[in-house]
Amino acid sequence: MTRTVLINVGPWLPVPPRGYGGIEHVVASLIPELRRRGYRVVLATVEESAIEVDEKLWVHRKGQFERLGEPYGQVMGLVHAHMHQVLERIVGRGDIDLVHDHLEVVGPSMLALLGKACPPTLQTLHWDLSKHVEFYQRFDGGGRIFFNGVSDRQLDDAPANLRAQTLGAVPLAVEPEDYQLQTTKQPYFVTLGRFTRVKGQDVAARSCKELGLELRMAGPVAAAPDPERLAAELEDPYSPLWANADLRWYLDRVRPYEDGERIRWIGSVDGKAKKALLGGALALLAPVGWNEPGATAAIESLACGTPVIAMRRGAFASIVEHGVTGFLADDEREFADYLPRAAEIDPVACRRSVERRFSAAAMGAAYAALYDEVVDAAHRRPSGSLKPRRPPGAPAARAPRPRGAETVPHRAAPRR
């Protein structure tokens, strides 16, 4: 029997995204796998999404990510307009067998209001679970809405009430064939991701500056996609970017290390340009200051044969095999010490780790299994019951590791 799954990715970026967009990249890898498995996919997104699906829902023509820096009172209606159409679609035709939601907090909170009319729902938690504690401590999925994480360590920070409704962790993934293994490296390092305090671009820039190494920093600054756009915004005293905390942090903590030659921000990159940037680098640097939930950029880097040098925090501690596919550090000094050792890592080993552990096919199989579990649990439990019944012997917050996955010895990272 063909199942129809509504994938709700939200109104922020198209699928696939043209630059930054971790969640949207994950969904772009997942959808083709689901359709190969016979699922009919309805995607709730923005009109400019170009991925092939069976049906596309949208309210906003373009992604609304750039508006996230505006005052809450001016943007609060964006996501609610999107969700209103999602609910209308679910109730209006009654052909949705399952919802796979990726919209932070607003998705499950509004879906739960459908009560018995809510299809079996799985929400993937892509974010730091120390956020939104007031919501997660009280939310009751009514035996119809369940959750999964994107890494085991992410779920360690989940409130007990959320863990009780969580079915495990599915690591993020990419399609390995979309990335070319590059064994010849150029003498530069790279960071990839939006500029914000917890991503640690300041630590990467400072370390490379002190060691005389070249660093190319890619990603948006406060929704400005490149230095030219940012310069234009800074010339406008009324630009909403001036109120953005990420912009202030970038100007105060990162820009002083830039010299236009060895240390520089190159703007957002995507497609062939991003893959070439990652593939040619000595290493992707991720001196994060938080427990990163999923770390898609690390998996993309490894798929190109480029090692990852990161803090031993969050998903990086699970993705990076210390000494095999990169290095894990416990502090800034140790992080800097690993930079000159990047060439010790075999690019082929990096690539093989993705093929073995983080492929789109493996992610698709894991989600298909969770879809079955969600549908079975929703049909088994009456609406209004709080906790899903766990299969005998299954852990409360983690799915079993896939065959071939390896446990890398590590020291526990300190909690924030």
C-alpha positions as a printed NumPy array, in Angstrom:
array([[ 0.   ,  0.   ,  0.   ],
       [ 1.354,  3.42 , -0.973],
       [ 1.551,  5.851,  1.935],
       [ 1.252,  9.611,  1.567],
       [ 3.609, 11.51 ,  3.875],
       [ 3.372, 15.263,  4.361],
       [ 6.849, 16.654,  5.038],
       [ 6.586, 20.042,  6.726],
       [ 9.874, 21.9  ,  6.416],
       [ 8.504, 25.405,  7.04 ],
       [ 8.686, 28.768,  5.251],
       [12.325, 29.715,  5.854],
       [14.348, 28.326,  2.937],
       [13.69 , 26.439, -0.311],
       [14.421, 22.735, -0.724],
       [17.168, 22.284, -1.649],
       [18.579, 25.544, -0.282],
       [20.945, 27.604, -2.409],
       [23.368, 28.181,  0.453],
       [22.963, 27.882,  4.197],
       [20.168, 25.555,  5.284],
       [20.938, 22.471,  7.333],
       [17.364, 21.203,  7.755],
       [16.529, 21.827,  4.111],
       [19.637, 19.926,  2.964],
       [18.582, 16.96 ,  5.086],
       [15.067, 16.989,  3.639],
       [16.512, 17.272,  0.128],
       [18.509, 14.073,  0.755],
       [15.575, 12.253,  2.358],
       [12.796, 12.919, -0.168],
       [14.33 , 11.018, -3.131],
       [14.946,  8.018, -0.868],
       [11.342,  8.013,  0.319],
       [ 9.99 ,  8.237, -3.215],
       [12.255,  5.35 , -4.26 ],
       [10.645,  3.387, -1.459],
       [ 7.183,  4.089, -2.87 ],
       [ 6.055,  6.939, -0.636],
       [ 3.95 ,  9.728, -2.091],
       [ 5.466, 12.982, -0.783],
       [ 3.557, 16.217, -0.109],
       [ 6.057, 18.965,  0.752],
       [ 5.009, 22.031,  2.775],
       [ 7.618, 24.619,  1.849],
       [ 7.955, 27.806, -0.241],
       [ 7.145, 28.134, -3.926],
       [10.76 , 28.433, -5.057],
       [11.582, 24.921, -3.8  ],
       [12.793, 22.989, -6.829],
       [12.938, 19.408, -5.539],
       [10.679, 16.919, -7.303],
       [ 7.724, 15.864, -5.152],
       [ 4.185, 14.628, -5.746],
       [ 2.583, 17.787, -4.373],
       [ 3.878, 21.107, -3.07 ],
       [ 2.142, 23.371, -0.536],
       [ 3.214, 26.978, -0.061],
       [ 2.048, 30.351,  1.173],
       [ 5.263, 32.325,  0.711],
       [ 6.792, 32.531, -2.745],
       [10.364, 32.9  , -1.419],
       [12.14 , 31.722,  1.694],
       [11.641, 34.029,  4.658],
       [14.976, 33.35 ,  6.372],
       [16.262, 36.882,  5.875],
       [13.353, 38.222,  7.935],
       [14.282, 36.249, 11.053],
       [16.353, 39.161, 12.315],
       [13.355, 41.503, 12.337],
       [11.396, 42.236, 15.546],
       [ 9.173, 39.347, 16.593],
       [ 6.004, 41.389, 16.243],
       [ 6.703, 41.891, 12.549],
       [ 7.451, 38.271, 11.646],
       [ 5.355, 36.149, 14.02 ],
       [ 2.659, 35.655, 11.388],
       [ 4.992, 34.125,  8.779],
       [ 5.16 , 30.642, 10.244],
       [ 1.553, 30.652, 11.434],
       [ 0.293, 31.466,  7.943],
       [ 2.317, 28.523,  6.696],
       [ 0.986, 26.174,  9.377],
       [-2.592, 27.284,  8.804],
       [-2.361, 26.021,  5.232],
       [-0.764, 22.764,  6.399],
       [-3.681, 22.11 ,  8.754],
       [-6.214, 22.998,  6.052],
       [-4.547, 20.499,  3.698],
       [-4.556, 17.734,  6.313],
       [-8.195, 18.192,  7.268],
       [-9.504, 19.135,  3.831],
       [-8.736, 15.969,  1.882],
       [-8.052, 13.376,  4.542],
       [-5.488, 11.491,  2.464],
       [-2.38 , 12.157,  4.584],
       [-1.234,  8.916,  6.213],
       [ 1.682, 10.42 ,  8.104],
       [ 3.235, 13.813,  8.875],
       [ 7.002, 14.242,  9.134],
       [ 7.437, 17.647, 10.745],
       [10.638, 19.731, 10.908],
       [ 9.19 , 23.053, 12.123],
       [10.519, 24.033, 15.526],
       [ 7.815, 24.008, 18.262],
       [ 5.105, 25.571, 16.07 ],
       [ 4.665, 22.354, 14.073],
       [ 3.727, 19.962, 16.889],
       [ 1.926, 22.608, 18.935],
       [-0.537, 23.335, 16.122],
       [-0.809, 19.75 , 14.88 ],
       [-1.78 , 18.617, 18.38 ],
       [-4.819, 20.878, 18.251],
       [-6.285, 18.641, 15.548],
       [-6.851, 15.963, 18.185],
       [-8.078, 12.727, 16.62 ],
       [-7.889, 14.347, 13.176],
       [-4.102, 14.628, 13.492],
       [-2.408, 11.964, 11.367],
       [ 0.357,  9.927, 13.002],
       [ 3.207, 12.436, 13.257],
       [ 6.955, 12.248, 13.681],
       [ 8.819, 15.465, 14.425],
       [12.565, 15.498, 13.88 ],
       [14.322, 17.615, 16.502],
       [17.088, 19.475, 14.672],
       [17.869, 21.977, 17.42 ],
       [19.408, 22.346, 20.861],
       [17.008, 20.669, 23.278],
       [17.978, 22.914, 26.143],
       [15.783, 25.479, 24.352],
       [11.997, 25.635, 24.7  ],
       [12.019, 23.733, 27.986],
       [ 8.671, 25.246, 29.017],
       [ 7.1  , 23.702, 25.915],
       [ 8.766, 20.295, 26.015],
       [ 8.179, 19.772, 29.735],
       [ 4.414, 20.025, 29.194],
       [ 3.699, 18.92 , 25.628],
       [ 1.518, 15.833, 25.274],
       [ 1.437, 14.307, 21.814],
       [-1.729, 12.446, 22.704],
       [-0.361,  9.156, 21.417],
       [-0.29 , 10.629, 17.891],
       [ 2.778, 12.9  , 17.834],
       [ 6.222, 11.424, 18.475],
       [ 9.776, 12.719, 18.158],
       [13.23 , 11.668, 17.038],
       [16.605, 13.287, 17.512],
       [19.48 , 13.585, 15.061],
       [22.196, 12.369, 17.436],
       [22.374, 10.416, 20.668],
       [24.128, 13.24 , 22.488],
       [21.45 , 15.722, 21.493],
       [18.864, 13.646, 23.354],
       [20.914, 13.8  , 26.555],
       [19.679, 17.386, 26.96 ],
       [16.007, 16.557, 26.388],
       [13.519, 17.022, 29.269],
       [12.177, 13.734, 30.626],
       [ 8.705, 14.399, 29.217],
       [10.149, 14.792, 25.715],
       [12.359, 11.701, 26.019],
       [ 9.291,  9.676, 26.944],
       [ 7.77 , 10.564, 23.569],
       [11.004, 10.13 , 21.573],
       [11.612,  7.018, 19.499],
       [15.363,  7.312, 18.973],
       [17.994,  9.159, 16.948],
       [18.564,  9.114, 13.19 ],
       [21.917, 10.649, 12.155],
       [21.906, 13.238,  9.408],
       [23.1  , 12.117,  5.998],
       [24.033, 13.056,  2.452],
       [23.972, 11.254, -0.877],
       [27.654, 10.227, -1.247],
       [27.429, 10.153, -5.036],
       [26.695, 13.892, -4.993],
       [30.158, 14.551, -3.548],
       [33.472, 13.881, -5.27 ],
       [36.356, 12.467, -3.252],
       [39.293, 14.86 , -3.482],
       [42.609, 13.511, -2.218],
       [44.817, 16.441, -3.245],
       [44.44 , 19.317, -0.798],
       [45.257, 23.002, -0.984],
       [46.88 , 24.913,  1.91 ],
       [43.765, 26.395,  3.489],
       [41.205, 25.575,  6.17 ],
       [37.481, 26.297,  6.009],
       [34.504, 26.994,  8.26 ],
       [30.987, 26.461,  6.942],
       [27.816, 27.739,  8.593],
       [26.036, 30.896,  9.634],
       [28.056, 33.245, 11.796],
       [26.914, 33.062, 15.38 ],
       [28.682, 32.831, 18.722],
       [28.167, 29.101, 19.291],
       [29.619, 28.146, 15.887],
       [33.05 , 29.374, 16.971],
       [34.302, 31.186, 13.863],
       [36.162, 33.549, 16.211],
       [38.135, 30.632, 17.654],
       [38.945, 29.314, 14.178],
       [40.079, 32.75 , 12.993],
       [42.19 , 33.383, 16.078],
       [43.864, 29.97 , 15.87 ],
       [44.698, 30.329, 12.176],
       [45.942, 33.887, 12.705],
       [48.315, 32.797, 15.458],
       [49.633, 29.877, 13.381],
       [49.916, 31.821, 10.122],
       [47.415, 29.545,  8.346],
       [44.899, 30.437,  5.655],
       [41.211, 30.328,  6.625],
       [38.229, 30.776,  4.326],
       [35.008, 31.342,  6.279],
       [31.776, 30.527,  4.41 ],
       [28.197, 31.255,  5.454],
       [25.817, 34.182,  6.014],
       [26.325, 36.972,  8.527],
       [22.988, 38.008, 10.022],
       [21.171, 36.994,  6.802],
       [23.655, 38.954,  4.636],
       [24.85 , 36.366,  2.089],
       [28.156, 38.022,  1.187],
       [30.475, 40.91 ,  2.124],
       [29.028, 43.189, -0.57 ],
       [25.492, 42.838,  0.762],
       [26.68 , 43.349,  4.323],
       [28.588, 46.494,  3.35 ],
       [25.446, 47.908,  1.758],
       [23.403, 47.129,  4.878],
       [25.983, 48.752,  7.152],
       [25.785, 51.954,  5.134],
       [22.082, 52.168,  5.996],
       [21.631, 53.395,  9.596],
       [18.04 , 52.096,  9.509],
       [18.871, 48.581,  8.361],
       [17.227, 45.936, 10.589],
       [20.574, 44.104, 10.627],
       [21.886, 46.588, 13.185],
       [19.56 , 44.991, 15.756],
       [20.867, 41.5  , 15.01 ],
       [23.022, 39.983, 17.78 ],
       [24.918, 37.801, 15.291],
       [26.005, 40.885, 13.344],
       [27.314, 42.582, 16.479],
       [29.185, 39.428, 17.451],
       [30.734, 39.118, 13.991],
       [31.859, 42.754, 13.93 ],
       [33.324, 42.583, 17.45 ],
       [34.794, 39.073, 17.564],
       [35.536, 37.818, 14.052],
       [36.119, 40.723, 11.717],
       [39.186, 42.028, 13.64 ],
       [41.066, 38.861, 12.585],
       [40.284, 39.281,  8.881],
       [43.05 , 40.646,  6.686],
       [41.532, 40.149,  3.222],
       [44.16 , 37.558,  2.298],
       [44.888, 34.749,  4.746],
       [41.848, 35.193,  7.007],
       [38.683, 36.173,  5.154],
       [34.93 , 35.797,  5.004],
       [33.948, 34.643,  1.504],
       [30.146, 34.682,  1.901],
       [27.6  , 31.927,  1.393],
       [28.484, 29.115, -0.979],
       [26.447, 26.229, -2.36 ],
       [26.364, 23.615, -5.067],
       [29.591, 23.009, -6.944],
       [31.299, 25.958, -5.271],
       [30.65 , 24.565, -1.785],
       [31.79 , 21.083, -2.72 ],
       [34.953, 22.444, -4.337],
       [35.647, 24.58 , -1.254],
       [35.24 , 21.619,  1.102],
       [37.061, 19.158, -1.14 ],
       [40.138, 21.33 , -1.532],
       [40.537, 22.216,  2.155],
       [42.998, 20.656,  4.556],
       [40.185, 20.4  ,  7.099],
       [36.793, 21.747,  8.091],
       [37.108, 23.598, 11.398],
       [34.27 , 23.442, 13.926],
       [35.397, 24.816, 17.319],
       [31.776, 24.926, 18.489],
       [30.758, 26.324, 21.846],
       [27.591, 24.257, 22.194],
       [26.324, 20.718, 21.776],
       [25.704, 20.842, 18.021],
       [22.68 , 18.599, 17.371],
       [23.423, 17.199, 13.912],
       [26.402, 18.785, 12.087],
       [25.472, 18.304,  8.429],
       [28.528, 20.298,  7.337],
       [30.821, 17.74 ,  8.969],
       [29.235, 14.899,  6.998],
       [29.465, 16.887,  3.751],
       [33.14 , 17.556,  4.443],
       [33.903, 13.894,  5.101],
       [32.079, 12.921,  1.901],
       [34.58 , 15.113,  0.012],
       [37.474, 13.381,  1.755],
       [38.187, 16.343,  4.022],
       [38.779, 15.716,  7.736],
       [37.009, 17.611, 10.505],
       [38.759, 19.268, 13.431],
       [36.174, 20.095, 16.08 ],
       [35.488, 20.475, 19.751],
       [34.422, 17.257, 21.424],
       [30.823, 18.407, 21.74 ],
       [27.406, 17.347, 20.526],
       [27.163, 15.371, 17.3  ],
       [30.816, 15.943, 16.415],
       [31.799, 13.459, 19.117],
       [29.766, 10.813, 17.271],
       [30.584, 11.785, 13.686],
       [34.35 , 12.314, 13.927],
       [36.475,  9.241, 14.595],
       [39.399, 10.749, 16.464],
       [42.647, 10.207, 14.604],
       [40.854,  8.484, 11.705],
       [38.523, 11.064, 10.127],
       [39.69 , 14.099, 12.072],
       [40.503, 15.311, 15.568],
       [38.414, 16.183, 18.627],
       [39.647, 18.793, 21.103],
       [38.618, 19.671, 24.645],
       [39.777, 23.293, 24.624],
       [41.013, 26.012, 22.297],
       [44.705, 25.279, 22.837],
       [44.293, 21.606, 21.973],
       [42.158, 22.583, 18.983],
       [44.931, 24.814, 17.613],
       [47.519, 22.069, 18.156],
       [45.61 , 19.739, 15.836],
       [45.545, 22.129, 12.864],
       [49.104, 21.366, 11.675],
       [48.254, 17.641, 11.86 ],
       [45.38 , 17.749,  9.351],
       [47.452, 16.099,  6.619],
       [47.834, 12.979,  8.805],
       [44.204, 12.033,  8.059],
       [43.508,  9.8  ,  5.036],
       [40.864, 11.353,  2.728],
       [39.722,  7.877,  1.673],
       [38.955,  6.955,  5.291],
       [36.835, 10.104,  5.571],
       [34.828,  9.182,  2.495],
       [34.319,  5.585,  3.587],
       [32.918,  6.69 ,  6.942],
       [30.108,  8.515,  5.135],
       [29.364,  5.6  ,  2.825],
       [29.234,  3.294,  5.831],
       [27.447,  5.426,  8.411],
       [25.905,  8.599,  6.983],
       [24.457,  7.846,  3.545],
       [21.041,  9.028,  2.376],
       [20.051,  5.396,  1.83 ],
       [20.785,  4.568,  5.473],
       [18.833,  7.614,  6.645],
       [15.884,  6.726,  4.389],
       [15.777,  3.182,  5.753],
       [15.899,  4.455,  9.325],
       [13.044,  6.892,  8.763],
       [10.932,  4.287,  6.963],
       [11.284,  2.092, 10.044],
       [10.324,  4.971, 12.35 ],
       [ 7.322,  5.792, 10.152],
       [ 6.074,  2.239, 10.642],
       [ 6.575,  2.528, 14.387],
       [ 4.749,  5.861, 14.563],
       [ 1.781,  4.618, 12.541],
       [ 1.555,  1.428, 14.594],
       [ 1.825,  3.329, 17.898],
       [-0.812,  5.896, 16.887],
       [-3.261,  3.175, 15.897],
       [-2.494,  1.168, 19.007],
       [-2.935,  3.947, 21.553],
       [-6.134,  5.934, 22.184],
       [-5.895,  9.698, 21.665],
       [-5.028, 11.449, 24.885],
       [-2.556,  8.895, 26.268],
       [ 0.749, 10.517, 27.108],
       [ 3.492,  7.977, 26.488],
       [ 4.056,  5.624, 23.529],
       [ 4.567,  1.993, 24.398],
       [ 8.235,  1.111, 24.009],
       [ 9.125, -2.148, 22.285],
       [10.409, -4.663, 24.851],
       [14.046, -4.   , 25.685],
       [14.306, -0.801, 23.61 ],
       [16.123,  2.162, 25.202],
       [14.007,  5.112, 26.246],
       [15.793,  7.762, 24.204],
       [18.004,  6.091, 21.611],
       [17.521,  3.884, 18.6  ],
       [19.874,  0.911, 18.161],
       [23.078,  1.758, 16.31 ],
       [22.995,  0.659, 12.661],
       [25.16 , -2.294, 11.718],
       [28.665, -1.108, 11.027],
       [28.379,  1.99 , 13.199],
       [31.299,  2.337, 15.546],
       [31.514,  3.74 , 19.026],
       [34.449,  6.114, 19.316],
       [35.977,  6.395, 22.807],
       [35.661,  9.93 , 24.086],
       [35.752, 12.072, 27.143],
       [32.438, 13.6  , 28.075],
       [32.099, 17.24 , 27.117],
       [31.211, 19.605, 29.977],
       [27.615, 20.68 , 30.074],
       [26.861, 24.339, 29.397]])
